Amino acid sequence: MKQLMMIGFGAMAREVVALLPEELKLHWLVVPADSVEQVRPQVAAGVQVISEIDACNGTPDLVVECAGQGAIREHAEAVLSRGWDLGVISVGAFADSALLDRLQSAAVAGKAHIHALAGAIAGIDGLAAAKEGGLDEVVYCARKSPKSWKGSPAETLVDLDSITEPRVFYRGTAREAALLFPANANVAATIALAGVGMDDTRVELMADPGIERNQHLIRARGRFGEMKIELSGLPLESNPKTSTLAALSVVRACRHSTSALLI
């Protein structure tokens, strides 16, 4: 039986715990210090609820993060320096090149691996394979309803209350988009890491009053040919701000840690 450490215990983490493969057992749960006593009664007996990696009383076979970019900054270096593999869903944190350099150095020193999980988008395996032969262009377009952009810098770029047709309100690089629009940071950053990088991946953000679901589109061309990958995602029932597919990508990483056949 392999042992799992999970960072975070929000809607995504709870979905992952519910779908864990039988061969992997949750042993450690990392949450903020002021949440430890509240969370303890909510998990199975034998799960150690801690707020710092130093408090871990064993050696996880896998650590997965389901807690947001702040948790990556707070805990990832400590995990990797101990030689523990880390699955990251908040890939947008890697738009901070200094942070990514520190984590890669910690992983090398600890002989660990950082697994950037696909999250809310499909086709990352094909894009990463195409990169091996050379990519000429990668464009990512995120299309959401105007209400979904409320509370973001989009409000300063377009009148979200009055648009009546689809409107592209931002064009830029994946790095800039990840820093300006944290809600889209993870998908943009994952596509960039799989393809042509943070500064060469083009991002378009669109408000569309005619849709309800968030839509993601990847367009890429290179030596392999051309691809167009489109996804219309549903949120988790327990949290409308969390992608169901993102949670399932964490489950897949957990299953990979126990499976003899990897796809």
C-alpha positions as CSV (number, residue, x, y, z in Angstrom):
1,M,0.0,0.0,0.0
2,K,1.5,3.3,-1.1
3,Q,1.2,6.5,1.0
4,L,-0.1,9.9,-0.1
5,M,0.4,13.4,1.2
6,M,-2.1,16.0,0.1
7,I,-1.7,19.7,0.4
8,G,-5.0,21.4,0.8
9,F,-8.5,20.2,1.7
10,G,-11.0,22.2,-0.3
11,A,-13.5,21.0,-2.9
12,M,-10.9,19.7,-5.3
13,A,-9.0,17.8,-2.6
14,R,-12.2,16.2,-1.3
15,E,-13.1,15.0,-4.8
16,V,-9.6,13.5,-5.2
17,V,-9.9,11.7,-1.8
18,A,-13.2,10.2,-2.8
19,L,-11.8,8.8,-6.0
20,L,-8.3,7.6,-4.8
21,P,-7.2,4.2,-6.1
22,E,-7.4,1.4,-3.5
23,E,-3.6,1.0,-3.7
24,L,-3.0,4.5,-2.4
25,K,-3.9,5.7,1.0
26,L,-4.0,9.2,2.4
27,H,-1.7,9.5,5.3
28,W,-0.8,13.2,5.6
29,L,-2.9,16.3,5.0
30,V,-1.3,19.7,4.9
31,V,-3.6,22.7,5.7
32,P,-3.1,26.2,7.1
33,A,-2.3,26.2,10.9
34,D,-5.6,27.8,11.8
35,S,-7.5,25.0,10.0
36,V,-5.8,22.0,11.6
37,E,-8.3,21.5,14.5
38,Q,-11.3,22.0,12.2
39,V,-10.1,19.5,9.6
40,R,-9.0,16.7,11.9
41,P,-12.5,15.4,12.6
42,Q,-13.3,15.4,8.9
43,V,-10.7,12.9,7.8
44,A,-10.2,9.2,8.5
45,A,-8.5,7.9,11.6
46,G,-4.8,7.7,11.1
47,V,-4.5,10.7,8.8
48,Q,-2.0,13.1,10.2
49,V,-3.2,16.7,9.7
50,I,-0.3,19.1,9.8
51,S,0.5,22.7,8.8
52,E,4.2,22.3,8.0
53,I,6.1,19.7,6.0
54,D,8.6,19.3,8.9
55,A,5.9,17.8,11.0
56,C,5.5,14.8,8.7
57,N,6.2,11.6,10.6
58,G,7.0,9.4,7.6
59,T,7.9,9.3,3.9
60,P,5.1,9.8,1.3
61,D,5.3,7.9,-2.0
62,L,3.6,10.9,-3.6
63,V,2.7,14.4,-2.7
64,V,-0.1,16.3,-4.5
65,E,-1.0,19.9,-4.2
66,C,-4.7,21.0,-4.4
67,A,-4.4,24.3,-2.5
68,G,-3.5,27.1,-4.9
69,Q,-0.3,29.0,-5.8
70,G,0.3,30.2,-2.2
71,A,0.8,26.6,-1.1
72,I,3.4,26.0,-3.8
73,R,5.4,29.0,-2.5
74,E,5.0,27.8,1.0
75,H,5.6,24.1,0.8
76,A,6.9,22.9,-2.5
77,E,10.6,23.5,-1.8
78,A,10.5,21.6,1.4
79,V,8.8,18.6,-0.3
80,L,11.2,18.4,-3.2
81,S,14.3,18.9,-1.1
82,R,13.3,15.7,0.9
83,G,13.3,13.8,-2.4
84,W,9.5,13.4,-2.5
85,D,7.8,13.6,-5.9
86,L,5.3,16.5,-6.2
87,G,2.2,16.7,-8.4
88,V,1.3,20.3,-9.0
89,I,-2.2,21.5,-10.1
90,S,-1.5,25.2,-9.5
91,V,0.9,25.4,-12.4
92,G,0.4,29.1,-12.7
93,A,2.8,29.6,-9.9
94,F,5.6,28.7,-12.4
95,A,5.0,32.0,-14.2
96,D,7.3,33.3,-11.4
97,S,10.6,32.3,-13.0
98,A,12.6,32.8,-9.8
99,L,10.3,30.4,-7.9
100,L,10.5,27.8,-10.7
101,D,14.3,28.0,-10.7
102,R,14.3,27.4,-6.9
103,L,12.0,24.5,-7.1
104,Q,13.9,22.8,-10.0
105,S,17.1,23.2,-8.0
106,A,15.5,21.6,-5.0
107,A,14.2,18.8,-7.1
108,V,17.6,18.1,-8.6
109,A,19.2,18.2,-5.2
110,G,16.6,15.9,-3.7
111,K,16.5,13.6,-6.7
112,A,12.7,14.3,-6.9
113,H,10.4,15.1,-9.7
114,I,7.9,17.9,-10.2
115,H,4.8,16.7,-12.1
116,A,2.9,19.6,-13.8
117,L,-0.6,18.2,-14.1
118,A,-2.8,18.9,-17.1
119,G,-5.6,20.3,-15.0
120,A,-8.6,21.8,-16.8
121,I,-7.3,21.3,-20.3
122,A,-6.9,18.3,-22.6
123,G,-4.3,17.4,-25.2
124,I,-1.2,18.3,-23.2
125,D,0.4,15.0,-24.0
126,G,0.0,15.6,-27.8
127,L,1.4,19.2,-27.5
128,A,4.4,18.0,-25.5
129,A,5.1,15.3,-28.0
130,A,4.8,17.8,-30.9
131,K,7.4,20.0,-29.1
132,E,10.0,17.3,-29.6
133,G,9.8,17.8,-33.4
134,G,9.6,21.6,-33.2
135,L,6.7,24.0,-32.7
136,D,6.2,27.1,-34.8
137,E,3.2,28.6,-32.9
138,V,0.9,27.9,-29.9
139,V,-2.1,30.0,-29.1
140,Y,-4.4,29.5,-26.1
141,C,-7.9,31.1,-26.0
142,A,-10.1,31.1,-22.9
143,R,-13.7,32.0,-23.5
144,K,-16.0,32.7,-20.5
145,S,-19.3,34.4,-19.8
146,P,-19.0,38.1,-18.7
147,K,-20.0,37.2,-15.2
148,S,-17.2,34.7,-14.9
149,W,-14.7,37.5,-15.5
150,K,-16.1,39.7,-12.7
151,G,-13.5,40.5,-10.1
152,S,-10.6,40.2,-12.5
153,P,-8.6,42.9,-14.5
154,A,-11.1,42.2,-17.3
155,E,-13.4,44.8,-15.7
156,T,-10.9,47.5,-16.6
157,L,-10.6,46.4,-20.2
158,V,-14.2,45.8,-21.2
159,D,-17.6,46.7,-19.9
160,L,-18.8,43.3,-18.8
161,D,-22.3,44.4,-18.1
162,S,-23.0,45.8,-21.6
163,I,-21.4,43.6,-24.2
164,T,-23.8,41.7,-26.5
165,E,-21.4,39.7,-28.6
166,P,-18.1,37.8,-28.1
167,R,-15.2,40.1,-27.4
168,V,-11.5,39.5,-27.1
169,F,-10.3,41.9,-24.4
170,Y,-6.8,40.7,-23.9
171,R,-3.9,39.4,-26.1
172,G,-0.5,38.8,-24.7
173,T,2.0,36.1,-23.5
174,A,1.2,33.2,-21.2
175,R,3.5,34.6,-18.6
176,E,1.8,38.0,-18.5
177,A,-1.7,36.4,-18.6
178,A,-0.8,34.1,-15.8
179,L,0.3,37.0,-13.6
180,L,-2.6,39.3,-14.5
181,F,-5.4,36.7,-14.6
182,P,-4.8,34.1,-11.8
183,A,-8.1,32.4,-12.6
184,N,-6.6,31.3,-16.0
185,A,-3.0,31.1,-14.8
186,N,-2.9,27.3,-14.5
187,V,-4.1,26.4,-18.0
188,A,-2.1,29.1,-19.7
189,A,1.1,28.1,-17.8
190,T,0.6,24.4,-18.4
191,I,0.2,24.9,-22.1
192,A,3.3,27.1,-22.1
193,L,5.4,24.6,-20.3
194,A,4.3,21.8,-22.6
195,G,4.9,23.9,-25.7
196,V,6.9,26.9,-26.7
197,G,7.4,28.5,-23.2
198,M,5.9,31.3,-21.1
199,D,7.0,34.1,-23.3
200,D,6.3,32.7,-26.7
201,T,2.9,31.2,-26.0
202,R,0.2,33.6,-27.2
203,V,-3.0,34.0,-25.1
204,E,-6.3,35.4,-26.0
205,L,-9.0,36.0,-23.3
206,M,-12.6,36.5,-24.4
207,A,-15.9,37.4,-22.8
208,D,-18.9,35.8,-24.5
209,P,-22.4,36.6,-23.3
210,G,-23.8,33.6,-25.3
211,I,-22.2,30.8,-23.2
212,E,-22.4,29.5,-19.6
213,R,-19.5,26.9,-19.6
214,N,-15.9,27.9,-19.6
215,Q,-14.3,27.0,-22.9
216,H,-10.6,26.4,-23.7
217,L,-9.0,26.2,-27.1
218,I,-5.5,25.3,-28.1
219,R,-4.2,25.9,-31.6
220,A,-0.7,24.7,-32.5
221,R,1.4,24.1,-35.6
222,G,4.8,22.8,-36.2
223,R,6.7,20.0,-37.9
224,F,4.1,17.5,-36.8
225,G,1.3,19.4,-38.6
226,E,-1.5,21.3,-37.0
227,M,-3.8,20.7,-34.0
228,K,-6.9,22.3,-32.6
229,I,-8.1,21.1,-29.2
230,E,-11.3,22.5,-27.8
231,L,-12.9,21.8,-24.4
232,S,-16.1,22.9,-22.7
233,G,-15.7,22.1,-19.1
234,L,-18.2,21.6,-16.2
235,P,-17.3,22.7,-12.7
236,L,-17.5,20.5,-9.6
237,E,-21.0,20.4,-8.1
238,S,-19.4,21.3,-4.7
239,N,-17.6,24.4,-6.0
240,P,-18.5,26.2,-9.3
241,K,-15.1,27.8,-9.4
242,T,-13.3,24.5,-9.6
243,S,-12.9,22.5,-12.8
244,T,-14.1,18.9,-12.6
245,L,-11.4,17.8,-15.1
246,A,-8.7,19.6,-13.0
247,A,-9.7,17.4,-10.0
248,L,-9.7,14.3,-12.2
249,S,-6.2,15.1,-13.4
250,V,-5.0,14.9,-9.8
251,V,-6.8,11.5,-9.5
252,R,-5.0,10.3,-12.6
253,A,-1.6,11.3,-11.2
254,C,-2.5,9.3,-8.0
255,R,-3.4,6.3,-10.1
256,H,-0.2,6.6,-12.1
257,S,1.8,6.3,-8.9
258,T,0.3,2.8,-8.3
259,S,-0.2,1.4,-11.8
260,A,2.1,-0.9,-13.8
261,L,0.7,0.4,-17.1
262,L,0.9,4.2,-17.7
263,I,-1.1,5.9,-20.4
